[in-house]
Structure formats: structure tokens, C-alpha cells
């Protein structure tokens, strides 16, 4: 079973909260992949691990920004308050 499943879309989560008396203030899409995931998976240590981590960190930034802009981020952070 996947560990990173979104059970809600941004639209669905917003609608659910609003139907239950909350006002949505802000919604963010956030994509985070641990930069050291590749080096750990490959069993790298020392300088090779450091190089792989640096490359992954650099390469994932534009990809994550694009994914988030398309509304396809891994995490949805939604900020809401109770309507008065």
C-alpha cells in the first residue's frame, strides 16, 4: 500500500470544510522528497553520498515548484477558521 496517498483533492477538502462551518483562509501544495533518499537507497556513504544529495536537492527544486503550481503536490496544507 502506498505511503503517500492524498485522499482528498484541494477542491474536495475545501468543500468539506466549508460545508462544516469553516472558512478556508489559505491552501498550499507542498512537494517534499528527502534529498538523501537516493543515496540511502544506493547505499552511498561519504563524498559520493554528499554529491548525490546535493544533485538531488538541486534537481528537485524546479520539479517541485512545477508540481505544486499544477496543484499536484504531495501534501496539501489547508488553513481554516470556524465561521463566526
Steps between C-alpha positions, in 0.01 A plus 500: 500500500641844407617716789434834333137493391288813490146401589370848415546742218547865586149572373343208689671585827400867470138405429491260796627761744274774369193274523589445865520865600865582436637782289807401300769768525786346306586183312855392411627212293833373629726243343787376714720208418782426744814612319694203638249236386706409192833473678342286773336272247830458315692450825733793432719643775743787538578720201292299248197534730563873542523550124184299432312690774608836359395404147162371615438813707582721201302297246184465706439873558372591150306173481332560837407858407338380177308219671377736772395763243295234319324412825654152510716535811558207731361683803206739527527753781168666561446777752144571616310666783155444641247741352354734757 
